[in-house]
Amino acid sequence: PIGMMVFAYYFIVSNKQESIYRLEKGVMLSVPMKNVHWQDLGNVFEPVIEIPVKTQAGYQNWEFLLDSGAVISSLPREWAEKTGQDLAFLPRSTFRGFGGKTSFAYQGEMMLMLANSDRKVPVVFTEASGTKSLLGRKGFFENYSVYFNHREKRIEIRE
């Protein structure tokens, strides 16, 4: 019984400290860092986070690569329909991706759930196959601070 009481005390105190830290720093989302094994490089930190995206069926968690080199966030073209957008009515653009490869994309928007609030972010729905979903500069990095807390091994999205 005493051991359980001590455990409960430390659990409550640590949660309170975490809440105070989040409030003071304006942390909207905090997720653990993920390591990926790369051949010849070993374990490397990969800036990937999961965020709920608003779809016609409700919110669906989706994995994004945080990419400060991407001009705009992107999703696969199938997500346009999931989010209630018709590609036929979205502006079409030509984009040049990593390595200079050109592909077509359609400009739309997505709603993300951050800190229990809907956040509208511009997005392109890309036709390029095999690309990762990205969170880029326009509408994301320009509006939020992305903090790689290596000491705590966490990624934090801050207001």
DRENVOMAR-813731 format. One record per atom (N, C-alpha, C, CB): residue in one letter; x, y, z. Coordinates in steps of 0.02 Angstrom, whole numbers, plus 50000, padded with zeros to 5 digits. Glycine has a CB too. Example, Ala and Ser with C-alpha at 12.3 -4.5 7.8 and 13.67 -1.06 7.14 Angstrom:
<atoms>
a506604971650390/a506154977550390/a506604983550390/a505654977650452/s506424988850354/s506844994750357/s506455000250394/s507044997050286/
</atoms>
This chain:
<atoms>
p500414994050000/p500005000050000/p500435006450000/p499545000050060/i500985006350039/i501405012350042/i501735013549974/i501935011650097/g501965008049943/g502275008649877/g501795011549825/g502515001849853/m501165009549828/m500665012149781/m500545019549794/m500005008249787/m500545021549857/m500445028549874/m501025032849849/m500365029449950/v501635030349857/v502225033949833/v502205034549757/v502875030349855/f502035029049723/f501965029149650/f501445034249628/f501785022149623/a500865034249661/a500325038849644/a500555046049654/a499705037449687/y500915047449709/y501155054149723/y501625056549666/y501535054349791/y502115052349648/y502575054349595/y502235055049527/y503135049149589/f501735050949515/f501355051349452/f500985058049449/f500855045549447/i500655059949503/i500285066249505/i500755072249499/i499875066749570/v501305072049536/v501795077649534/v502085078349464/v502345076549585/s502285072749432/s502585073249366/s502085075749314/s502865066349344/n501455073649320/n500935076049274/n500815083549284/n500285072249283/k500835085849346/k500735092949360/k501325096949332/k500675094149436/q501935094449340/q502515097849312/q502475098149236/q503165094349334/e502255092749205/e502185092549132/e501665097749110/e501975085449108/s501105098249145/s500585103149128/s500845110249135/s499975102149173/i501215111649188/i501495118349198/i501985120049141/i501845118849267/y502415115249124/y502905116249070/y502535117749005/y503345109949062/r502015113848989/r501645114848926/r501325121748924/r501115109348918/l501025123848979/l500715130448982/l501225135948974/l500335131349048/e501775135549011/e502295140749008/e502595141348938/e502845139249058/k502705135848904/k503025135748839/k502535136248780/k503435129448831/g501885135948794/g501385136148740/g501385129948698/g501505142148696/v501525124148729/v501565117848692/v500865115448675/v501945112448734/m500735114848610/m500095112448586/m500095104948575/m499905116048521/l500675102248558/l500745095148544/l501445093048563/l500595093448470/s501515087448597/s502165084848615/s502155077348602/s502345086348690/v502615075048559/v502645067948541/v503365065548547/v502375066748470/p503455059148563/p504145056548568/p504485056448499/p504145049548598/m505135057648500/m505535057148439/m505585049848419/m506245060248449/k505615048748354/k505685041948328/k506365041248294/k505115040248278/n506685035748308/n507315034248274/n507185029148220/n507855031748324/v507515030148163/v507465025548107/v508175023148091/v507135029048044/h508245016848077/h508895014048060/h509025015147985/h508945006548078/w509565018747970/w509765019947901/w510405016047888/w509865027547888/q510405012547832/q510995008747813/q511595013547809/q510885005147747/d512135011547837/d512765015247839/d512775021247886/d512925017547770/l512195023147913/l512165028847959/l511965026848030/l511685033947933/g511665021048037/g511425018948102/g510755022148118/g511925020648156/n510595022848182/n509965025848203/n509995033448194/n509805024048276/v509485036048160/v509435043148146/v508745045548166/v509585044748071/f508705051348199/f508075054348217/f507685056348155/f508185060448263/e507045054348151/e506625056148095/e506055060448122/e506345049848057/p505985066648097/p505475071248124/p504775069648098/p505655078348107/v504475064448125/v503815062248104/v503335062948162/v503835054848078/i502755065948149/i502235066548200/i501565064248172/i502195073848227/e501145062148217/e500465060148198/e499985065548223/e500275053148228/i499565068048177/i499085073348193/i498405071448165/i499325080248165/p497875072648203/p497195071348176/p497025076348120/p496675071748232/v496785073648064/v496555077548007/v495805076748002/v496925075347940/k495445082247991/k494715081947986/k494525078947918/k494405089047995/t494125073747920/t493875070547860/t493105070747862/t494125063247853/q492785068547809/q492055068347808/q491785063347860/q491805066447738/a492195058547880/a491985053547928/a492215055247999/a492265046647908/g492475061248009/g492745063148075/g493505063848070/g492555058048129/y493815064448127/y494545065248128/y494885058548119/y494775068548193/q495415058648079/q495815052648067/q496545054448079/q495705049847994/n496885050648121/n497595051848133/n497995050348070/n497845047548192/w498475054748056/w498885053847996/w499605055848014/w498625058047937/e500075052347985/e500785053547999/e501065058447948/e501175046947997/f501405063647975/f501725068747933/f502465069147949/f501385075547945/l502845070547897/l503555072247904/l503595079847911/l503985069547843/l503915082247964/l504025089447972/l504575091347925/l504195091348047/d504425095647876/d504905097247823/d504945104747813/d504695093747757/s505425107947846/s505515115147840/s505755117047770/s506005117647893/g505965112247731/g506175113647662/g505595113447613/g506705108647641/a505015111047635/a504425110747591/a504065117547594/a503945105047612/v503905120247537/v503565126647533/v502865126047565/v503515129047460/i502525120547552/i501835119647574/i501735112447597/i501335121447517/s501255111347639/s501095104647662/s500795100647604/s500605104747722/s500875094047606/s500595089947553/s500305083447580/s501125088347500/l499805081047544/l499475074647558/l499395071047492/l498785075647594/p499315064347494/p499165060747433/p498485063047405/p499155053047445/r498405062647340/r497795065147307/r497155061947334/r497835063947233/e497195055647360/e496595052247386/e496295056047445/e496775045147406/w496705060047479/w496465063647537/w496005069347519/w497045066247577/a496015071747457/a495565077147436/a494845074847447/a495675079147362/e494685068947422/e494005066247430/e493845065047504/e493925059747390/k494325062347542/k494205061147613/k494035067547650/k494825057847645/t494345073047629/t494215079447664/t493645083347632/t494845083647663/g493295080347584/g492715083547554/g492875088447499/g492335086947606/q493465087847467/q493655092447414/q493695088647348/q494335095847430/d493455091847296/d493435088847229/d494015091647189/d492755090147193/l494475087347167/l495065089647130/l494885093547067/l495495083647110/a494295092047038/a494085095446977/a493985102946988/a493445092446950/f493865104947050/f493735111947066/f494305115447102/f493105112547107/l494865111947111/l495435114847146/l495955117247095/l495755109747194/p496285122847109/p496815125147063/p497375119947057/p497115131947087/r497585118746995/r498115113846982/r498775117546972/r497945109546919/s499305114847001/s499965117846996/s500475112546979/s500155121447062/t501035114846953/t501605110446941/t502115111846995/t501905111646869/f502345106547027/f502835107247081/f503465103347064/f502545104947148/r504015106047087/r504645102547079/r504855100247148/r505195107047046/g504915093847157/g505085090947222/g505825089747230/g504715084647233/f505985085947281/f506675084147296/f506985080647236/f506715079747359/g507575082647216/g507905079547159/g507685082447093/g507785072147159/g507265087747095/g507045091047034/g506475087646997/g507605091646989/k506195082347025/k505645078746992/k505015083146992/k505505071947027/t504705083746934/t504105087846926/t503485083546932/t504115091546858/s502975086246966/s502335082746971/s501775087846976/s502325077947032/f501165085546968/f500585089846973/f500285089147043/f500055088146919/a499995094647066/a499665094747131/a499075099547128/a500155096647188/y498615098647173/y498005102747176/y497985106347243/y497375098347167/q497875112947240/q497895117147299/q497235116947336/q498075124247281/g497265115047400/g496665114847442/g496845116847513/g496335107947441/e496475114147560/e496625115447630/e496425109347671/e496255121747655/m496705108947730/m496525103647777/m496435106647846/m497055097847778/m496045103347886/m495945105347955/m496305100447999/m495175105747973/l496755103048040/l497125098948088/l496855100348157/l497885100348085/m496885095348201/m496695096348271/m497335097248311/m496275090248297/l497435103348336/l498005104848379/l497745108348441/l498535109348342/a497935106048499/a497735108948563/a496975109448567/a498045115948572/n496635104148546/n495895103748548/n495545109148507/n495665104148619/s495875111748456/s495585116848412/s495715115048340/s495865123748429/d495235116748297/d495335116048225/d495825121248200/d494665116548187/r496305119148160/r496805123748131/r496815122548056/r497515122648163/k496635127748017/k496625127147944/k497335128147917/k496145132347913/v497545123547874/v498215123747845/v498145122647770/v498685118247877/p498465126947729/p498465125747657/p498845119347642/p498765131747619/v498625115947589/v498925109447572/v498875108547496/v498575103547609/v499335104647470/v499255102347401/v499145094747403/v499875104147356/f498705092547360/f498585085347353/f498985083347291/f497805083647345/t499485079247302/t499965077747250/t499815071347212/t500655077347279/e499975071447148/e499895065547106/e500505061147108/e499755067547034/a501055063647135/a501675059847137/a501585053647181/a502265064147163/s501775047847156/s501695041747195/s502285040847242/s501615035647148/g502145037847298/g502675036147345/g502945041947386/g503225033147309/t502625047847383/t502865053447423/t502565053147493/t502695060147389/k502945055847541/k502695056047609/k502245062047618/k503285056247659/s501805061647667/s501405067447685/s501855072147724/s500775065347727/l501825078547706/l502275083447735/l501895089147768/l502745086247681/l502195091947820/l501985098347847/l502535103247829/l501845098047925/g502365108247789/g502855112947763/g502795119947793/g502805113347689/r503135124647760/r503195131447787/r502545135347785/r503725135247750/k502215135647726/k501615139847719/k501045137047763/k501385140247645/g500835141047810/g500265139147852/g500445134747911/g499775135747812/f501035131847913/f501215127747971/f501835130648005/f501335120447951/f502425129947975/f503025132548006/f502985140148017/f503645130847964/e502625143747972/e502575150947980/e502105152948037/e502345154147915/n501675148248059/n501195149848112/n501365146748180/n500515147548091/y501775141548180/y501935137948241/y502685137048248/y501575131148243/s502905136548309/s503615134948321/s503685127448329/s503885138748385/v504155124648292/v504285117548296/v504935116848334/v504325114148224/y504905113448391/y505475112948436/y505685105648443/y505305115948505/f506305104348425/f506575097648433/f506945097448500/f507055095748373/n506605094748549/n506875094548617/n507275088048625/n506295094848670/h507915088348605/h508335082448606/h508485080048677/h508985083748570/r508495084648724/r508625082748794/r508065078148820/r508685089048838/e507445079848803/e506875075848825/e506665070648773/e506285080348841/k506995070848714/k506835066348659/k506105067048637/k506985059048678/r505895073448627/r505205074948608/r505195080248553/r504805077248669/i504675080048513/i504525085348465/i503945089248493/i504365082448392/e504025095848495/e503495100048522/e503265105048469/e503735103748586/i502615105748462/i502325110848420/i502055116148468/i501755108048373/r502295122348459/r502125127748505/r501785133448467/r502745130448541/e501355137148503/e501015142948473/e501525148448461/e500435145448517/
</atoms>
